[in-house]
Amino acid sequence: MDLDDIAARLGVPVEDVDRVHRLAADRPSAPLPAKADAPSILDRLGVEPDDAAEIMAGWPDPGSPLWTPELRWLLDRSIALVRADLGGYDWLSPGPELPRERGPAWRHLYVYAYLALIDVVTGYHRDHGIAGAVSWTTLADLGRNLAVDRRMHGEGWPVMQSWLTLHARGGLYELGRLQYHRGDTAIGIHIPESGPMTPEAVTASLDEARTFFPRHFPDERYTAFSCGSWLLDPQLRDYLPEDSNIVRFQRRFELEPYEEPEGLDADVEVRRFVFRTLTTPLDRLPRRTVLQRAVVDHLKAGRHWYWRRGRFPI
């Protein structure tokens, strides 16, 4: 099959297929776990029963009619593409966005790629002396993201499929309440959906990170924690009490001068994370919490939220 044919059969731009072909080249792929082992692995990865059932129903068995030659090619080369950057920490798309309504093989192709990379990335973790508990807590972000995508009726996944390549390459680790993203001179902070962001939980997580990275990545030199998020928008202080967890989190950071982020709309990201929907009209969004009311009132007033970056010394 040539690249034009693959792109036509997948229903995606040929440029996207060419990118996968170039980045994966003839580099090695990795096998999926045995199908018999998959249910226990999915459970360990925090995948909820409905999502696990779909993944098992679409499993790429040899001879499965769900798996056309172009899908098998993309799965194999997507695995190779991500594996080739093992240890990397830059944002990486594993392949083109697929028309997921075509069925479970299309909907979960990049989940199968993630599963194939589990042994690869846990081996990388072991080589760096990282405990299995940290590995599996980190990798279980798969289940969390699949659950969010289901709640969002498929609106969340295009971002998530690239986000999860950080986990699959050893670029990101979950330590207590926060996730940490390896970088050049700063460790990036991400805030997963995993309960209250109390100052005590944040401090404990930061303390763990301060010992984790020098121990497991001694050749990397970090001078600061950094974060880019709508959660750092100072406008939130117009609505939230001074003792709120978000405001207290903001106070840790010194904000950088504002720069318009390329390809990112903070209004969209706020709606994605606060309401887990991008299509519900403002008048129909819930107003159960102070934060929800703040977001809706701010947008209804014709104002905008901003994606801000900040940092503080390690």
JOJO-V949044 format. One record per residue. N is the residue number from 1. RES is the residue in one letter. PHI is phi in degrees with one decimal (999 if undefined). PSI is psi in whole degrees, 0 to 359 (none if undefined). NEAR is the number of other ideal C-beta (glycine too) atoms within 12 Angstrom. Layout:
BEGIN
n = (N,N)
res = (RES,RES)
phi = (PHI,PHI)
psi = (PSI,PSI)
near = (NEAR,NEAR)
END
This chain:
BEGIN
n = (1,2,3,4,5,6,7,8,9,10,11,12,13,14,15,16,17,18,19,20,21,22,23,24,25,26,27,28,29,30,31,32,33,34,35,36,37,38,39,40,41,42,43,44,45,46,47,48,49,50,51,52,53,54,55,56,57,58,59,60,61,62,63,64,65,66,67,68,69,70,71,72,73,74,75,76,77,78,79,80,81,82,83,84,85,86,87,88,89,90,91,92,93,94,95,96,97,98,99,100,101,102,103,104,105,106,107,108,109,110,111,112,113,114,115,116,117,118,119,120,121,122,123,124,125,126,127,128,129,130,131,132,133,134,135,136,137,138,139,140,141,142,143,144,145,146,147,148,149,150,151,152,153,154,155,156,157,158,159,160,161,162,163,164,165,166,167,168,169,170,171,172,173,174,175,176,177,178,179,180,181,182,183,184,185,186,187,188,189,190,191,192,193,194,195,196,197,198,199,200,201,202,203,204,205,206,207,208,209,210,211,212,213,214,215,216,217,218,219,220,221,222,223,224,225,226,227,228,229,230,231,232,233,234,235,236,237,238,239,240,241,242,243,244,245,246,247,248,249,250,251,252,253,254,255,256,257,258,259,260,261,262,263,264,265,266,267,268,269,270,271,272,273,274,275,276,277,278,279,280,281,282,283,284,285,286,287,288,289,290,291,292,293,294,295,296,297,298,299,300,301,302,303,304,305,306,307,308,309,310,311,312,313,314)
res = (M,D,L,D,D,I,A,A,R,L,G,V,P,V,E,D,V,D,R,V,H,R,L,A,A,D,R,P,S,A,P,L,P,A,K,A,D,A,P,S,I,L,D,R,L,G,V,E,P,D,D,A,A,E,I,M,A,G,W,P,D,P,G,S,P,L,W,T,P,E,L,R,W,L,L,D,R,S,I,A,L,V,R,A,D,L,G,G,Y,D,W,L,S,P,G,P,E,L,P,R,E,R,G,P,A,W,R,H,L,Y,V,Y,A,Y,L,A,L,I,D,V,V,T,G,Y,H,R,D,H,G,I,A,G,A,V,S,W,T,T,L,A,D,L,G,R,N,L,A,V,D,R,R,M,H,G,E,G,W,P,V,M,Q,S,W,L,T,L,H,A,R,G,G,L,Y,E,L,G,R,L,Q,Y,H,R,G,D,T,A,I,G,I,H,I,P,E,S,G,P,M,T,P,E,A,V,T,A,S,L,D,E,A,R,T,F,F,P,R,H,F,P,D,E,R,Y,T,A,F,S,C,G,S,W,L,L,D,P,Q,L,R,D,Y,L,P,E,D,S,N,I,V,R,F,Q,R,R,F,E,L,E,P,Y,E,E,P,E,G,L,D,A,D,V,E,V,R,R,F,V,F,R,T,L,T,T,P,L,D,R,L,P,R,R,T,V,L,Q,R,A,V,V,D,H,L,K,A,G,R,H,W,Y,W,R,R,G,R,F,P,I)
phi = (999,-90.5,-65.8,-61.4,-67.5,-60.0,-61.8,-63.5,-69.4,-82.2,72.8,-130.2,-61.7,-63.2,-60.9,-69.2,-69.2,-62.4,-61.1,-60.2,-59.6,-70.5,-74.7,-82.2,47.0,-107.5,-69.4,-70.2,-89.9,-153.4,-78.5,-70.8,-63.1,-58.7,-58.5,-65.1,-87.5,-61.0,-57.2,-70.5,-66.8,-61.2,-63.7,-67.4,-88.6,73.2,-79.2,-73.1,-54.0,-63.5,-69.1,-61.5,-62.5,-65.4,-63.4,-67.5,-66.3,-99.8,-53.9,-77.2,-62.2,-57.3,80.7,-63.3,-67.7,-70.6,-107.1,-75.6,-56.1,-70.2,-68.5,-63.8,-61.7,-64.8,-60.3,-60.8,-75.3,-65.9,-59.6,-63.7,-60.8,-70.0,-61.9,-61.8,-107.4,-55.7,91.9,-76.9,-137.9,-80.5,-61.5,-142.9,-85.3,-80.2,162.5,-70.9,-70.4,-100.2,-72.3,-70.7,-70.1,-75.2,134.5,-63.8,-64.1,-73.6,-68.3,-117.2,-55.0,-78.3,-68.9,-63.5,-61.9,-61.1,-62.8,-65.8,-92.7,-57.6,-64.6,-63.9,-76.5,-68.5,-63.8,-61.3,-60.2,-61.3,-61.5,-101.6,72.6,-85.8,-66.0,-58.9,-62.7,-67.7,-56.2,-74.1,-63.1,-64.8,-70.3,-70.0,-62.6,-57.4,-60.7,-61.0,-72.2,-63.9,-65.4,-63.4,-61.3,-64.8,-62.8,-92.4,55.7,86.7,-78.3,-92.1,-66.5,-52.6,-77.2,-67.6,-64.2,-78.5,-55.5,-72.7,-70.1,-63.8,-65.7,-73.3,-110.9,80.5,-93.4,-142.4,-139.3,-100.7,-127.7,69.5,-74.0,-119.5,-108.9,-126.8,-113.1,-59.2,-149.3,-87.9,-117.7,-125.5,-94.8,-78.3,-105.7,-125.3,-115.9,-74.5,-82.4,-147.3,107.8,-60.2,-98.7,-70.2,-56.7,-66.5,-67.3,-65.7,-61.2,-62.1,-65.9,-60.6,-63.1,-64.9,-65.5,-63.7,-96.4,-64.0,-71.6,-62.4,-71.8,-98.3,-132.7,-64.9,-84.0,-99.1,-113.2,-115.2,-113.4,-153.4,-95.1,-132.7,-154.2,-121.5,-168.7,-66.7,-63.6,-94.7,-66.7,-61.1,-61.3,-59.9,-69.6,-71.8,-119.1,-98.6,-66.9,-62.3,-95.7,-71.5,-61.4,-67.3,-63.7,-66.2,-65.9,-57.8,-63.8,-70.1,-105.5,-98.4,-73.3,-84.1,-55.4,-68.9,-132.1,-63.8,-73.2,-74.6,71.2,-136.4,-109.3,-62.5,-60.2,-67.0,-66.8,-61.3,-66.0,-60.8,-87.8,-83.3,-115.5,56.2,-154.7,-112.8,-115.4,-70.2,-58.5,-53.3,-67.0,-107.6,-75.0,-67.5,-129.7,-78.0,-116.3,-59.9,-65.9,-61.6,-64.1,-63.4,-62.4,-65.5,-62.1,-63.2,-70.6,-66.9,-79.9,82.0,-94.3,-126.6,-93.4,-129.1,-86.3,-113.1,-114.6,-148.9,-154.3,-150.8,-64.3,-67.7)
psi = (133,170,323,319,316,314,317,317,328,342,36,162,142,332,325,321,320,322,314,315,318,315,326,325,229,25,156,145,203,146,153,157,160,140,326,333,346,316,318,326,316,321,319,334,10,20,127,157,318,318,319,320,319,318,317,324,331,12,135,62,149,132,1,129,345,337,97,163,322,327,318,321,313,319,310,314,331,317,314,321,312,318,325,338,27,130,350,162,8,159,134,123,132,350,183,153,128,155,94,344,352,351,176,328,320,319,326,19,317,343,318,323,317,315,322,335,358,309,325,311,327,329,319,317,314,321,336,11,21,132,148,327,320,319,308,327,317,311,339,359,341,308,319,316,324,321,320,316,321,318,329,9,41,2,344,336,322,325,320,327,327,320,318,347,341,317,317,350,359,23,349,144,140,120,98,228,338,162,147,132,115,149,210,291,352,148,121,141,134,151,100,164,89,39,181,142,63,153,324,318,321,315,316,320,315,319,321,319,326,332,332,310,318,327,315,342,63,340,353,135,116,138,347,158,142,160,138,121,154,339,342,4,118,341,336,333,344,344,330,148,155,335,13,153,324,314,318,327,317,322,342,338,147,119,142,158,142,134,135,120,136,127,19,127,112,326,320,317,323,315,323,314,328,323,346,40,144,354,346,129,151,318,345,2,148,153,40,332,165,319,317,316,322,315,312,313,321,313,322,335,3,13,170,153,158,142,114,150,143,169,164,153,147,none)
near = (19,15,25,17,15,29,26,15,24,35,22,28,19,20,14,26,32,21,24,40,28,17,26,30,16,13,21,19,27,31,23,35,27,15,22,12,18,29,21,17,31,34,20,25,36,28,33,23,17,18,31,30,19,27,35,31,20,31,32,36,19,12,10,21,13,24,27,25,18,31,37,28,29,41,42,33,39,45,42,31,40,46,36,28,29,31,26,25,28,19,24,32,27,44,40,34,24,37,18,28,12,21,20,27,33,33,28,41,44,43,44,46,44,44,45,34,42,39,25,34,40,30,19,31,34,17,16,26,17,27,19,16,17,31,33,26,31,41,40,30,32,45,36,32,39,37,27,31,35,27,24,24,16,27,22,32,32,24,27,32,36,30,33,42,39,40,50,46,36,36,34,39,42,34,36,31,30,38,38,41,36,34,29,15,17,29,38,32,40,35,30,33,24,25,15,16,30,20,21,15,23,32,20,18,34,30,18,27,36,23,18,32,35,18,19,26,27,13,12,23,16,28,17,27,36,31,35,32,33,35,41,35,36,21,30,33,20,18,26,27,15,14,14,23,27,37,27,24,34,30,23,29,30,18,25,20,10,18,13,14,19,9,12,22,20,32,27,25,29,36,31,33,30,33,32,27,26,26,17,20,13,24,11,11,27,18,18,12,18,21,31,25,20,30,40,29,21,29,27,17,15,9,20,22,35,29,30,30,30,30,25,25,17,24)
END
